[in-house]
Amino acid sequence: MAKAYKPEQWNLIRRGAPKTHVAVELGTYCGLWAGSLLRECPDVQELYCIDRFNNPRTWRLWRAAVAPHRDRVTALPMELEIAEKLWESTIKEQIDILYVDADHHFASVLHDLEFWVPWVRQGGLILCHDWQWSGPRGAIGRYFGEHNVNVASFGPRAFCETAWIRKP
Protein backbone atom coordinates (compact mmCIF):
# COMPACT_ATOMS: atom_id res chain seq x y z
CA MET A 1 0.00 0.00 0.00
CA ALA A 2 1.53 3.28 -1.10
CA LYS A 3 0.46 5.10 2.07
CA ALA A 4 3.08 2.96 3.83
CA TYR A 5 5.88 4.55 1.79
CA LYS A 6 8.10 6.74 3.90
CA PRO A 7 9.12 10.28 2.86
CA GLU A 8 12.63 9.06 2.02
CA GLN A 9 11.13 6.48 -0.37
CA TRP A 10 9.13 9.18 -2.19
CA ASN A 11 12.32 11.28 -2.28
CA LEU A 12 14.09 8.34 -3.92
CA ILE A 13 11.34 8.13 -6.55
CA ARG A 14 11.38 11.91 -7.16
CA ARG A 15 15.17 11.99 -7.48
CA GLY A 16 15.36 8.86 -9.57
CA ALA A 17 12.74 9.59 -12.21
CA PRO A 18 13.31 11.54 -15.43
CA LYS A 19 11.85 15.05 -15.35
CA THR A 20 9.15 14.90 -18.03
CA HIS A 21 6.95 12.33 -16.38
CA VAL A 22 4.56 9.96 -18.02
CA ALA A 23 3.64 7.28 -15.53
CA VAL A 24 1.68 4.05 -15.92
CA GLU A 25 0.14 2.04 -13.11
CA LEU A 26 -0.86 -1.54 -13.91
CA GLY A 27 -3.55 -2.55 -11.42
CA THR A 28 -4.65 0.57 -9.57
CA TYR A 29 -7.41 -0.94 -7.37
CA CYS A 30 -8.55 1.87 -4.99
CA GLY A 31 -6.08 4.46 -6.25
CA LEU A 32 -3.94 4.77 -3.13
CA TRP A 33 -0.65 4.63 -5.03
CA ALA A 34 -2.02 6.79 -7.87
CA GLY A 35 -3.17 9.54 -5.51
CA SER A 36 0.09 9.37 -3.54
CA LEU A 37 2.24 9.54 -6.68
CA LEU A 38 0.37 12.55 -8.02
CA ARG A 39 0.59 14.32 -4.64
CA GLU A 40 4.23 13.44 -3.91
CA CYS A 41 5.61 13.84 -7.44
CA PRO A 42 4.28 17.07 -8.94
CA ASP A 43 6.48 16.62 -12.04
CA VAL A 44 4.27 13.74 -13.16
CA GLN A 45 2.32 15.30 -16.01
CA GLU A 46 0.20 12.29 -16.96
CA LEU A 47 -0.59 9.10 -15.07
CA TYR A 48 -2.40 6.30 -16.89
CA CYS A 49 -4.15 3.92 -14.48
CA ILE A 50 -5.04 0.58 -16.04
CA ASP A 51 -7.52 -1.64 -14.24
CA ARG A 52 -10.80 -3.40 -14.98
CA PHE A 53 -12.55 -1.13 -12.46
CA ASN A 54 -15.31 -3.75 -12.31
CA ASN A 55 -16.25 -3.04 -8.70
CA PRO A 56 -18.33 0.13 -8.16
CA ARG A 57 -16.90 0.61 -4.66
CA THR A 58 -13.26 0.53 -5.76
CA TRP A 59 -14.09 2.78 -8.75
CA ARG A 60 -15.56 5.38 -6.32
CA LEU A 61 -12.53 5.08 -4.03
CA TRP A 62 -10.15 5.45 -7.00
CA ARG A 63 -11.97 8.57 -8.25
CA ALA A 64 -11.82 10.09 -4.76
CA ALA A 65 -8.11 9.29 -4.37
CA VAL A 66 -7.13 11.01 -7.62
CA ALA A 67 -9.76 13.80 -7.56
CA PRO A 68 -7.36 16.58 -6.51
CA HIS A 69 -5.21 15.71 -9.56
CA ARG A 70 -7.86 14.76 -12.13
CA ASP A 71 -6.26 16.95 -14.80
CA ARG A 72 -3.14 14.74 -14.63
CA VAL A 73 -4.67 11.24 -14.57
CA THR A 74 -6.37 9.05 -17.16
CA ALA A 75 -8.29 5.92 -16.23
CA LEU A 76 -8.13 3.09 -18.73
CA PRO A 77 -10.95 0.81 -17.51
CA MET A 78 -10.06 -2.33 -19.40
CA GLU A 79 -8.18 -5.61 -19.34
CA LEU A 80 -4.41 -5.23 -19.63
CA GLU A 81 -4.39 -7.04 -22.98
CA ILE A 82 -6.73 -4.41 -24.44
CA ALA A 83 -4.67 -1.60 -22.90
CA GLU A 84 -1.55 -3.06 -24.54
CA LYS A 85 -3.22 -2.89 -27.96
CA LEU A 86 -4.39 0.68 -27.27
CA TRP A 87 -0.89 1.69 -26.16
CA GLU A 88 0.72 0.23 -29.29
CA SER A 89 -1.83 1.65 -31.70
CA THR A 90 -2.81 5.02 -30.25
CA ILE A 91 -1.01 6.29 -27.15
CA LYS A 92 2.55 5.26 -28.06
CA GLU A 93 4.19 7.33 -25.30
CA GLN A 94 7.47 6.50 -23.67
CA ILE A 95 7.07 5.88 -19.95
CA ASP A 96 9.15 7.50 -17.20
CA ILE A 97 7.67 5.57 -14.24
CA LEU A 98 6.10 2.13 -14.54
CA TYR A 99 4.34 0.72 -11.46
CA VAL A 100 3.48 -2.98 -11.77
CA ASP A 101 0.79 -4.18 -9.35
CA ALA A 102 -1.75 -6.17 -11.39
CA ASP A 103 -2.13 -9.96 -11.38
CA HIS A 104 0.56 -11.35 -9.05
CA HIS A 105 0.98 -14.76 -10.71
CA PHE A 106 4.43 -15.43 -12.17
CA ALA A 107 3.26 -15.71 -15.81
CA SER A 108 1.16 -12.54 -15.59
CA VAL A 109 3.93 -10.44 -14.03
CA LEU A 110 6.42 -11.77 -16.58
CA HIS A 111 4.03 -10.87 -19.42
CA ASP A 112 3.51 -7.36 -17.96
CA LEU A 113 7.26 -6.82 -17.82
CA GLU A 114 7.82 -8.18 -21.33
CA PHE A 115 5.25 -5.82 -22.81
CA TRP A 116 5.64 -2.65 -20.73
CA VAL A 117 9.37 -2.41 -19.90
CA PRO A 118 10.35 -1.76 -23.56
CA TRP A 119 8.11 1.34 -23.40
CA VAL A 120 10.07 2.70 -20.40
CA ARG A 121 12.61 5.26 -21.51
CA GLN A 122 16.30 4.80 -20.73
CA GLY A 123 16.88 5.90 -17.15
CA GLY A 124 13.19 5.47 -16.29
CA LEU A 125 11.97 3.77 -13.14
CA ILE A 126 10.23 0.43 -12.89
CA LEU A 127 8.58 -0.22 -9.55
CA CYS A 128 7.11 -3.66 -8.88
CA HIS A 129 4.83 -3.91 -5.88
CA ASP A 130 4.58 -6.94 -3.60
CA TRP A 131 8.11 -8.06 -4.41
CA GLN A 132 7.99 -10.33 -1.35
CA TRP A 133 5.43 -12.60 -3.07
CA SER A 134 6.79 -15.56 -5.02
CA GLY A 135 5.05 -14.71 -8.34
CA PRO A 136 6.35 -11.15 -8.67
CA ARG A 137 9.77 -12.02 -7.20
CA GLY A 138 10.26 -14.93 -9.60
CA ALA A 139 9.11 -13.00 -12.69
CA ILE A 140 11.17 -9.93 -11.79
CA GLY A 141 14.22 -12.10 -11.12
CA ARG A 142 13.87 -13.92 -14.42
CA TYR A 143 13.12 -10.88 -16.59
CA PHE A 144 15.80 -8.58 -15.20
CA GLY A 145 18.29 -11.42 -14.68
CA GLU A 146 18.05 -12.22 -18.40
CA HIS A 147 18.72 -8.53 -19.12
CA ASN A 148 21.57 -8.24 -16.56
CA VAL A 149 19.80 -5.47 -14.66
CA ASN A 150 20.18 -4.99 -10.90
CA VAL A 151 17.06 -5.02 -8.74
CA ALA A 152 16.89 -3.19 -5.40
CA SER A 153 13.93 -3.03 -3.04
CA PHE A 154 12.42 -0.87 -0.35
CA GLY A 155 9.48 -1.08 1.99
CA PRO A 156 8.64 -3.19 4.98
CA ARG A 157 9.86 -6.75 4.60
CA ALA A 158 6.59 -8.41 5.52
CA PHE A 159 4.14 -6.16 3.67
CA CYS A 160 4.20 -4.41 0.34
CA GLU A 161 7.88 -4.52 -0.43
CA THR A 162 8.59 -2.82 -3.75
CA ALA A 163 11.27 -3.79 -6.25
CA TRP A 164 13.08 -0.80 -7.71
CA ILE A 165 14.74 -0.97 -11.12
CA ARG A 166 16.29 1.80 -13.22
CA LYS A 167 16.15 0.97 -16.91
CA PRO A 168 19.69 1.08 -18.32
Residue pairs with C-beta under 8 A, 6 or more apart in sequence:
1 32
1 33
1 159
1 160
2 32
2 33
2 35
2 36
2 37
3 32
3 36
4 155
4 156
4 159
4 160
5 36
5 155
5 162
9 154
9 155
10 36
10 40
10 41
12 154
12 164
13 37
13 40
13 41
13 97
13 125
13 127
14 40
14 41
14 43
16 125
16 164
16 166
17 41
17 43
17 96
17 97
17 124
17 125
18 96
18 121
18 123
18 124
19 43
20 43
20 45
20 96
21 41
21 43
21 44
21 45
21 46
21 96
21 97
22 44
22 45
22 46
22 48
22 93
22 94
22 95
22 96
22 97
23 37
23 41
23 44
23 46
23 47
23 48
23 95
23 96
23 97
23 98
23 99
24 47
24 48
24 50
24 95
24 97
24 98
24 99
24 116
24 119
25 33
25 34
25 37
25 47
25 48
25 49
25 50
25 99
25 101
26 50
26 80
26 98
26 99
26 100
26 101
26 102
26 112
26 116
27 50
27 51
27 100
27 101
27 102
27 103
28 34
28 49
28 50
28 51
28 62
28 75
28 101
29 51
29 58
29 62
29 101
30 58
30 61
30 62
30 65
31 49
31 61
31 62
31 63
31 64
31 65
31 66
32 65
33 99
33 101
33 129
34 47
34 49
34 62
34 65
34 66
34 73
35 65
35 66
35 68
35 69
37 44
37 47
37 97
37 99
38 44
38 47
38 66
38 68
38 69
38 72
38 73
39 68
39 69
41 97
44 72
44 96
44 97
45 72
46 72
46 73
46 74
46 93
47 66
47 69
47 72
47 73
47 74
48 73
48 74
48 76
48 91
49 62
49 66
49 73
49 74
49 75
49 76
50 76
50 78
50 80
50 83
50 102
51 62
51 75
51 76
51 77
51 102
52 77
52 78
52 79
53 59
53 62
53 75
53 77
59 77
62 75
66 73
76 83
76 86
78 86
80 102
80 103
80 112
84 115
84 116
87 93
87 119
93 119
94 119
94 120
94 121
94 124
95 116
95 119
95 120
95 121
95 124
96 120
96 121
96 124
96 125
97 124
97 125
97 127
98 116
98 117
98 119
98 120
98 124
98 125
98 126
98 127
99 127
99 128
99 129
100 109
100 112
100 113
100 116
100 126
100 127
100 128
100 129
100 136
101 128
101 129
101 130
102 108
102 109
102 112
103 109
103 112
104 130
104 133
104 135
104 136
105 135
106 134
106 135
106 138
106 139
107 139
108 135
108 139
109 128
109 135
109 136
109 138
109 139
109 140
110 139
110 142
110 143
113 126
113 128
113 139
113 140
113 143
113 144
114 143
117 126
117 143
117 167
120 126
120 167
121 167
122 167
122 168
123 166
123 167
124 166
124 167
125 164
125 165
125 166
125 167
126 163
126 164
126 165
126 166
126 167
127 162
127 163
127 164
127 165
128 136
128 140
128 162
128 163
128 165
129 136
129 160
129 162
130 136
130 160
130 161
130 162
131 137
131 140
131 153
131 155
131 161
131 162
131 163
132 157
132 158
132 159
132 160
132 161
136 163
137 163
140 151
140 163
140 165
141 151
144 150
144 151
144 165
149 165
149 167
149 168
150 165
151 163
151 164
151 165
152 163
152 164
152 165
153 161
153 162
153 163
153 164
154 161
154 162
154 164
155 161
155 162
